[in-house]
Amino acid sequence: MENATSARERAQPKKVHVIGCGAIAREILAVCEANNLDHIDLHCLPAIWHNTPEKITPGVREAIARARANGFERIFIAYADCGTGGVLDRLCEEEGVTRIPGPHCYSFFAGNADFAARWDDDLTAFFLTDFLARQFEAFVVEPLGLDRHPELRDMYFGHYRKLVYLSQVEDEALQEKARRAAEYLGLAYEYRHTGYGDLTRSLIEASSH
């Protein structure tokens, strides 16, 4: 008869190593806490790669190798395609791992089906998430040089008509930041509270297989 310790160990799910984008770290942790996913081991790559998607796939490849060297058998990629043009999917296939479905975080936060259904209306939308509302200056204004050359604003954003804030938590301070961002860019403002969208289901499924 197995002892109580080995029975407990058998009943506990194996650790799942999640390699994620730093821009959604807060949201991943919130989903884990809300759903008792305490067997998820999270490692995040730099959020600034949001602006340099060519760095994502090599970074994920290295992170997978490190995770396997550390003994993790179950690995999940908490990225959408995120501008990699299908290269991340090819890596996932090579490595035998899966990622969050969808083209980018705006889509999976909104819910991929809902995001696709709204696409015609949102063709001229610039999107913010909670992270980007918090980090608008660091991730939008400064990288584009708008703080130094405000005249570039219309060159970058002239084809947009509205800023859509897809919020994960309902926070008046973040909504005000998003409104100010829309004003700064000269865009109409639209607010949609999405919660965590498809991220929740993806993490639950990844941690239960």
Disulfide bonds with the S-S distance in Angstrom:
none
